[in-house]
């Protein structure tokens, strides 16, 4: 009679030993962020369904009111699954792009369903690309409230789609369903959070059909279990050697060519990046985009569009955090995370680093050196992050301009885009041609400096009269 009891005790002890053996003491502790909510429940928690706009919020942005109202009216006359948050249409030099934003989650049930989001996205494309508009590009996204400390953003896209009118009109006539329409248009982003809460998740259900190979469903580097710990533990930190390290710093380009570099920070951005690309294409200009990894992952097709247009892509960190306030491990994680996204989506390796705000420390210089990245500053600051008038942006970018100048612009406001063609014309009127940073190398451009010498340089960019 005692034998079964003894066997039971032995079995329990074996299970406890197995559990103890599987413990990973080095694993990061879980946090309270939204990404750690229990997975695979069909009903998202209340914090993901908090209304993002007030009941009286204005749906249309007010940039191109007639176009925006036409799209909004058409959408609101259909049976949308999600609540329509915003319709924006921007225009620069006769080129138009549109943004349609929904709040993720069915209005009646609160459920996240891919089919519903794809249906609303298809309706938005049909409305924006209808015969009575001349919009050439549309971004559609569905959003939830972002988790705390996610770069200051109030919205987290869980679904995003970017496409051109030409691609939309080129769809075969046999393409009928909204699912077929959406899945034939470039890289569509399906956030893992969306897949976790979709009761029809194709990873757990053979119906509906699996996502297409072009779908982007990778986990966000910045969400999940302590990304800094995971990346930095594998990242390359500077080694302690007897040799004094040197830093590659680009203050300006060579003066021997009549070239300047237009650099555009903080994107990619829905609505604005497509407009910027249209302006650059129209004027046959190559620019330099310092992208934020988090945004690139949220809008993967926009990063692909930048690369396919032949522009240089640089590293602007993953979260746009001030590197001067971070430890060496955190710096390594920020640089590697952004580099991972750029490589994953474009196959490129970013050789230029723009520290947010232009601020850097010895640790930043060491981490950049280990990664063979050139810390890239600027000679002319548009100051467009504060949304000044177009004329002021243009004046700041052209004042005292000379060969080798590096112009700092941002991709987050319509006035920056409106100023861009005026800046290009102003440069060419002065006999200067915008181009890639890689075309502006020359003697001491970039400079190889000791860390002490690099730290003595004025940060936050240089003024024209300070440049050698």
C-alpha positions as CSV (number, residue, x, y, z in Angstrom):
1,X,0.0,0.0,0.0
2,X,3.0,2.3,0.6
3,X,4.5,1.8,-2.8
4,X,2.0,4.0,-4.8
5,X,2.4,6.8,-2.2
6,X,6.2,6.6,-2.5
7,X,6.0,6.7,-6.3
8,X,3.8,9.7,-6.1
9,X,6.3,11.6,-3.9
10,X,9.1,10.7,-6.3
11,X,7.1,12.0,-9.2
12,X,6.3,15.3,-7.5
13,X,10.0,15.7,-6.6
14,X,11.0,15.0,-10.2
15,X,8.6,17.6,-11.5
16,X,9.9,20.2,-9.0
17,X,13.5,19.4,-10.1
18,X,12.6,19.7,-13.8
19,X,10.9,23.1,-13.1
20,X,13.9,24.3,-11.2
21,X,16.2,23.2,-14.0
22,X,14.3,25.2,-16.5
23,X,14.5,28.4,-14.6
24,X,16.5,31.2,-16.3
25,X,17.8,33.5,-13.6
26,X,19.3,35.9,-16.2
27,X,15.9,36.5,-17.9
28,X,14.6,40.0,-17.6
29,X,11.8,40.6,-15.1
30,X,8.4,41.2,-16.7
31,X,7.0,44.7,-16.7
32,X,3.5,46.1,-16.6
33,X,3.5,47.4,-20.2
34,X,0.7,46.6,-22.5
35,X,2.8,44.1,-24.3
36,X,2.8,41.8,-21.3
37,X,-1.0,41.4,-21.1
38,X,-1.8,37.7,-21.4
39,X,-1.9,36.6,-25.0
40,X,-4.4,34.8,-27.1
41,X,-7.6,36.2,-25.7
42,X,-10.2,37.3,-28.2
43,X,-11.3,40.3,-26.2
44,X,-8.6,43.0,-25.8
45,X,-8.3,44.6,-22.4
46,X,-10.0,47.9,-21.6
47,X,-6.8,49.9,-21.8
48,X,-6.4,49.1,-25.5
49,X,-9.9,50.4,-26.2
50,X,-9.8,53.8,-24.5
51,X,-11.2,56.4,-26.9
52,X,-8.3,58.3,-28.5
53,X,-10.4,61.4,-29.4
54,X,-13.2,63.2,-27.7
55,X,-16.8,62.8,-29.0
56,X,-16.6,66.3,-30.6
57,X,-13.2,65.7,-32.2
58,X,-12.8,67.0,-35.8
59,X,-12.3,64.2,-38.2
60,X,-10.8,66.2,-41.0
61,X,-7.3,67.7,-40.5
62,X,-8.0,71.0,-42.3
63,X,-5.1,70.9,-44.8
64,X,-7.0,70.3,-48.0
65,X,-10.5,70.6,-46.6
66,X,-12.5,69.7,-49.7
67,X,-10.6,66.5,-50.4
68,X,-10.7,65.5,-46.7
69,X,-14.4,66.1,-46.4
70,X,-15.1,64.1,-49.5
71,X,-13.2,61.1,-48.2
72,X,-14.7,61.4,-44.7
73,X,-18.2,61.7,-46.0
74,X,-17.8,58.7,-48.3
75,X,-16.4,56.6,-45.4
76,X,-19.0,57.6,-42.9
77,X,-21.7,56.6,-45.3
78,X,-20.4,53.0,-45.3
79,X,-20.6,50.4,-42.6
80,X,-17.2,50.9,-41.0
81,X,-16.1,48.4,-38.4
82,X,-13.8,50.8,-36.6
83,X,-14.3,54.4,-35.6
84,X,-12.9,56.9,-38.0
85,X,-10.4,59.2,-36.2
86,X,-8.8,61.4,-38.8
87,X,-8.7,62.1,-42.6
88,X,-5.8,64.3,-43.7
89,X,-4.8,65.3,-47.3
90,X,-1.6,67.2,-47.9
91,X,-0.6,69.0,-51.1
92,X,2.8,70.2,-52.3
93,X,3.4,71.5,-55.9
94,X,0.1,69.9,-57.0
95,X,1.1,66.5,-55.6
96,X,-1.3,65.0,-53.0
97,X,-1.1,62.3,-50.4
98,X,-3.7,61.2,-47.9
99,X,-3.9,59.7,-44.4
100,X,-6.8,57.8,-43.0
101,X,-6.7,56.8,-39.4
102,X,-9.0,54.4,-37.5
103,X,-9.2,53.4,-33.8
104,X,-8.5,49.7,-33.7
105,X,-11.3,47.5,-32.4
106,X,-14.8,46.8,-33.6
107,X,-17.2,49.6,-32.6
108,X,-19.8,47.1,-31.4
109,X,-17.8,44.3,-29.9
110,X,-14.4,45.8,-29.2
111,X,-12.7,42.8,-30.8
112,X,-9.6,43.0,-33.0
113,X,-10.2,41.3,-36.3
114,X,-7.8,41.4,-39.2
115,X,-10.7,40.9,-41.6
116,X,-12.5,44.0,-40.2
117,X,-9.4,46.2,-40.4
118,X,-8.6,45.0,-43.9
119,X,-12.2,45.8,-45.0
120,X,-12.0,49.3,-43.5
121,X,-8.6,49.8,-45.2
122,X,-10.0,48.7,-48.5
123,X,-12.8,51.2,-48.1
124,X,-10.4,54.0,-47.3
125,X,-8.3,53.2,-50.4
126,X,-11.4,53.2,-52.6
127,X,-12.5,56.6,-51.2
128,X,-9.1,58.2,-51.5
129,X,-8.4,56.9,-55.0
130,X,-11.9,57.5,-56.4
131,X,-12.2,59.2,-59.8
132,X,-12.9,62.6,-58.3
133,X,-9.6,63.0,-56.5
134,X,-6.1,63.3,-57.7
135,X,-4.4,61.8,-54.6
136,X,-1.3,59.8,-55.6
137,X,-0.5,58.1,-52.3
138,X,-2.5,56.8,-49.3
139,X,-1.5,55.7,-45.8
140,X,-4.1,53.8,-43.7
141,X,-3.6,52.8,-40.1
142,X,-5.5,51.5,-37.1
143,X,-4.2,52.6,-33.7
144,X,-4.5,51.8,-30.0
145,X,-3.3,53.9,-27.0
146,X,0.4,53.5,-26.8
147,X,2.1,52.1,-23.7
148,X,3.8,54.5,-21.4
149,X,7.3,55.9,-22.3
150,X,7.1,54.8,-25.9
151,X,8.8,57.9,-27.4
152,X,6.0,60.2,-26.4
153,X,3.6,58.9,-29.0
154,X,-0.1,58.8,-28.0
155,X,-1.0,56.2,-30.6
156,X,0.5,52.8,-31.4
157,X,-0.4,51.5,-34.9
158,X,-1.4,47.9,-34.9
159,X,-2.1,47.8,-38.6
160,X,-0.6,50.0,-41.3
161,X,-0.7,50.1,-45.1
162,X,1.0,52.5,-47.5
163,X,0.4,52.4,-51.3
164,X,0.5,54.5,-54.4
165,X,-2.4,55.2,-56.8
166,X,-0.5,53.4,-59.6
167,X,-0.2,50.2,-57.5
168,X,-3.8,50.3,-56.6
169,X,-5.0,50.9,-60.1
170,X,-2.7,48.1,-61.4
171,X,-4.5,45.5,-59.4
172,X,-6.0,42.8,-61.6
173,X,-9.8,43.2,-62.2
174,X,-10.2,39.7,-60.7
175,X,-9.2,41.1,-57.3
176,X,-12.5,41.6,-55.6
177,X,-12.4,41.1,-51.8
178,X,-10.9,43.6,-49.4
179,X,-8.5,41.0,-48.2
180,X,-7.2,40.4,-51.7
181,X,-6.9,44.2,-52.3
182,X,-4.9,44.8,-49.1
183,X,-2.6,41.8,-49.3
184,X,-1.5,42.7,-52.9
185,X,-0.3,46.2,-52.0
186,X,3.3,46.3,-50.7
187,X,4.4,45.6,-47.1
188,X,1.4,45.6,-44.8
189,X,2.2,45.8,-41.1
190,X,0.3,43.5,-38.7
191,X,1.4,44.2,-35.2
192,X,1.8,41.1,-33.0
193,X,-0.5,42.7,-30.5
194,X,-3.3,42.6,-33.1
195,X,-2.5,39.0,-34.0
196,X,-2.5,38.0,-30.3
197,X,-6.1,39.3,-29.8
198,X,-7.6,38.4,-33.1
199,X,-9.9,35.4,-32.5
200,X,-9.4,34.4,-36.2
201,X,-5.6,34.6,-35.9
202,X,-4.3,32.6,-38.9
203,X,-1.4,31.3,-36.8
204,X,-4.0,29.4,-34.7
205,X,-6.7,28.9,-37.3
206,X,-6.5,27.6,-40.8
207,X,-9.3,29.9,-41.8
208,X,-8.9,32.7,-43.0
209,X,-5.9,32.1,-45.3
210,X,-2.5,32.7,-43.8
211,X,-1.0,36.2,-44.2
212,X,1.0,36.8,-47.4
213,X,4.8,36.5,-47.5
214,X,5.0,40.3,-47.9
215,X,3.2,40.9,-44.5
216,X,5.4,42.3,-41.8
217,X,4.6,40.7,-38.5
218,X,7.9,40.8,-36.6
219,X,7.8,41.7,-33.0
220,X,8.5,45.4,-32.3
221,X,12.0,45.6,-31.0
222,X,10.9,48.3,-28.5
223,X,8.0,46.4,-27.1
224,X,8.1,43.1,-25.2
225,X,10.4,41.9,-22.4
226,X,13.2,44.5,-21.7
227,X,14.5,45.0,-25.2
228,X,17.5,46.9,-23.9
229,X,18.7,43.9,-21.8
230,X,18.1,41.5,-24.7
231,X,19.9,43.6,-27.4
232,X,22.7,45.0,-25.3
233,X,23.6,41.6,-24.0
234,X,24.4,40.6,-27.6
235,X,25.5,44.0,-28.8
236,X,29.0,45.1,-29.4
237,X,30.3,47.3,-26.6
238,X,33.7,49.0,-26.9
239,X,36.6,46.9,-25.6
240,X,39.2,48.2,-23.2
241,X,42.4,48.4,-25.2
242,X,45.7,50.3,-24.8
243,X,45.1,52.1,-28.1
244,X,43.2,55.4,-28.0
245,X,40.0,55.0,-30.1
246,X,39.2,57.4,-32.8
247,X,35.8,58.7,-33.9
248,X,34.6,59.4,-37.4
249,X,32.7,62.8,-37.3
250,X,31.2,64.6,-40.3
251,X,30.9,68.3,-39.6
252,X,30.5,69.2,-43.3
253,X,31.3,67.7,-46.7
254,X,34.2,68.5,-49.0
255,X,34.5,72.0,-50.3
256,X,36.0,70.8,-53.6
257,X,32.6,69.9,-55.1
258,X,29.6,72.2,-55.3
259,X,27.5,69.7,-53.4
260,X,25.4,70.0,-50.2
261,X,23.4,67.4,-48.3
262,X,19.8,67.7,-47.3
263,X,19.2,65.5,-44.3
264,X,15.7,64.7,-43.0
265,X,15.3,63.4,-39.5
266,X,12.7,61.6,-37.4
267,X,10.7,59.7,-40.1
268,X,9.3,57.8,-41.7
269,X,6.0,59.6,-41.2
270,X,2.6,58.8,-42.8
271,X,1.3,61.4,-45.2
272,X,4.5,63.5,-45.0
273,X,7.2,61.0,-46.1
274,X,5.2,60.2,-49.3
275,X,4.9,63.9,-50.1
276,X,8.7,64.4,-49.4
277,X,9.5,61.5,-51.8
278,X,7.2,63.0,-54.5
279,X,9.0,66.4,-54.2
280,X,12.5,64.8,-54.4
281,X,11.5,62.7,-57.4
282,X,10.0,65.7,-59.2
283,X,13.2,67.7,-58.7
284,X,15.5,64.6,-59.3
285,X,17.2,65.1,-55.9
286,X,18.9,62.5,-53.7
287,X,18.4,63.2,-49.9
288,X,19.5,61.6,-46.7
289,X,16.9,60.2,-44.3
290,X,17.9,59.6,-40.6
291,X,15.1,57.3,-39.6
292,X,13.8,56.3,-36.2
293,X,13.7,52.5,-35.9
294,X,10.4,52.4,-34.1
295,X,8.6,54.4,-36.8
296,X,10.3,52.4,-39.6
297,X,9.0,49.2,-38.1
298,X,5.5,50.7,-37.7
299,X,5.4,51.9,-41.3
300,X,7.7,49.4,-43.1
301,X,6.6,50.2,-46.7
302,X,7.5,53.8,-46.2
303,X,11.1,52.8,-45.3
304,X,11.1,50.5,-48.4
305,X,9.9,53.5,-50.5
306,X,12.8,55.6,-49.3
307,X,15.3,52.9,-50.1
308,X,13.8,52.0,-53.5
309,X,13.9,55.7,-54.5
310,X,17.7,55.6,-54.0
311,X,18.1,57.9,-51.0
312,X,20.6,57.3,-48.2
313,X,19.3,55.9,-45.0
314,X,21.0,56.7,-41.7
315,X,20.6,55.6,-38.1
316,X,18.7,58.0,-35.8
317,X,18.3,55.4,-32.9
318,X,15.3,53.2,-32.2
319,X,13.4,55.4,-29.7
320,X,14.8,58.8,-30.5
321,X,16.2,59.0,-27.0
322,X,19.0,61.5,-26.1
323,X,22.1,59.3,-26.2
324,X,24.0,61.6,-23.9
325,X,21.7,60.5,-21.0
326,X,22.2,56.8,-21.5
327,X,24.6,54.1,-20.4
328,X,26.9,52.4,-22.9
329,X,24.6,49.3,-22.9
330,X,21.5,51.5,-23.6
331,X,23.3,53.3,-26.4
332,X,24.4,50.0,-28.0
333,X,20.8,48.8,-27.8
334,X,19.4,51.9,-29.4
335,X,21.9,51.8,-32.3
336,X,21.6,48.0,-32.8
337,X,17.8,48.1,-32.7
338,X,17.5,50.8,-35.4
339,X,20.2,49.0,-37.5
340,X,18.3,45.7,-37.2
341,X,15.1,47.3,-38.6
342,X,16.9,49.0,-41.5
343,X,18.7,45.8,-42.4
344,X,15.6,43.7,-42.0
345,X,13.5,45.8,-44.3
346,X,16.0,47.1,-46.8
347,X,19.0,44.9,-46.6
348,X,21.2,48.0,-46.1
349,X,23.7,48.8,-43.4
350,X,23.5,52.4,-42.1
351,X,27.0,53.9,-42.1
352,X,25.9,57.3,-40.8
353,X,24.6,58.1,-37.3
354,X,22.7,61.2,-36.3
355,X,22.4,61.4,-32.5
356,X,19.1,62.9,-31.6
357,X,19.7,66.6,-30.8
358,X,23.3,66.3,-32.0
359,X,24.3,65.4,-28.4
360,X,26.9,62.7,-27.8
361,X,29.3,61.5,-25.2
362,X,32.5,59.4,-25.2
363,X,30.3,56.2,-25.0
364,X,28.4,57.3,-28.1
365,X,31.6,57.9,-30.0
366,X,33.0,54.5,-28.9
367,X,29.8,52.6,-29.9
368,X,29.7,54.4,-33.2
369,X,33.3,53.5,-33.8
370,X,32.8,49.8,-33.1
371,X,30.0,49.9,-35.7
372,X,32.0,51.8,-38.3
373,X,29.4,54.6,-38.2
374,X,30.1,58.2,-38.9
375,X,28.6,60.7,-36.4
376,X,26.9,63.2,-38.7
377,X,26.2,66.8,-37.6
378,X,25.0,69.8,-39.6
379,X,25.9,73.3,-40.7
380,X,22.4,74.6,-41.2
381,X,19.4,74.0,-38.9
382,X,16.0,74.5,-40.4
383,X,14.5,74.7,-36.9
384,X,11.4,73.2,-38.6
385,X,10.6,70.9,-35.6
386,X,8.9,74.0,-34.1
387,X,6.7,74.5,-37.2
388,X,7.8,78.0,-38.1
389,X,6.5,79.7,-41.4
390,X,7.8,78.2,-44.7
391,X,9.7,81.4,-45.4
392,X,11.6,81.1,-42.1
393,X,12.6,77.5,-42.8
394,X,13.9,78.4,-46.3
395,X,15.8,81.4,-45.0
396,X,17.6,79.3,-42.3
397,X,18.5,76.7,-44.8
398,X,20.0,79.0,-47.4
399,X,21.7,81.7,-45.3
400,X,25.4,81.7,-45.9
401,X,25.2,78.3,-47.7
402,X,28.4,77.1,-49.4
403,X,29.7,73.8,-50.8
404,X,29.9,71.0,-48.3
405,X,27.0,72.3,-46.2
406,X,24.7,69.8,-44.4
407,X,21.2,71.0,-43.9
408,X,19.1,69.6,-41.0
409,X,15.4,69.2,-41.6
410,X,12.7,67.1,-40.1
411,X,9.9,65.1,-41.7
412,X,7.1,65.7,-39.2
413,X,5.2,68.8,-40.4
414,X,3.6,70.0,-43.6
415,X,5.6,73.3,-43.6
416,X,8.8,71.4,-43.9
417,X,7.5,69.6,-47.0
418,X,6.3,72.9,-48.5
419,X,9.7,74.5,-47.9
420,X,11.6,71.7,-49.5
421,X,11.1,72.6,-53.2
422,X,11.9,76.3,-52.4
423,X,15.2,75.1,-50.7
424,X,16.1,73.0,-53.7
425,X,15.5,75.8,-56.2
426,X,17.5,78.2,-53.9
427,X,20.4,75.8,-53.8
428,X,20.5,75.4,-57.6
429,X,20.2,79.1,-58.1
430,X,23.5,79.4,-56.1
431,X,25.1,76.7,-58.3
432,X,24.8,74.0,-55.6
433,X,23.4,70.5,-56.1
434,X,21.9,68.4,-53.3
435,X,23.2,64.9,-53.0
436,X,24.1,62.0,-50.8
437,X,26.5,62.3,-47.8
438,X,28.6,59.5,-49.3
439,X,29.3,61.8,-52.3
440,X,30.7,64.5,-50.1
441,X,33.7,62.7,-48.7
442,X,37.1,64.4,-49.2
443,X,40.3,65.3,-47.2
444,X,39.3,65.4,-43.5
445,X,35.6,64.9,-44.5
446,X,34.7,63.0,-42.4
447,X,37.3,63.7,-39.8
448,X,39.0,61.0,-37.7
449,X,39.4,62.5,-34.3
450,X,40.4,61.4,-30.8
451,X,37.6,61.2,-28.4
452,X,38.8,64.3,-26.6
453,X,39.0,66.3,-29.8
454,X,35.5,65.1,-30.8
455,X,34.1,66.0,-27.4
456,X,35.5,69.5,-27.8
457,X,33.5,70.2,-30.9
458,X,30.4,72.4,-30.6
459,X,27.4,70.0,-30.4
460,X,23.8,70.6,-31.6
461,X,25.2,71.4,-35.0
462,X,27.4,74.2,-36.3
463,X,26.5,77.7,-37.6
464,X,27.7,78.6,-41.0
465,X,30.4,81.1,-39.8
466,X,31.8,78.4,-37.4
467,X,32.5,75.8,-40.1
468,X,36.1,75.5,-41.3
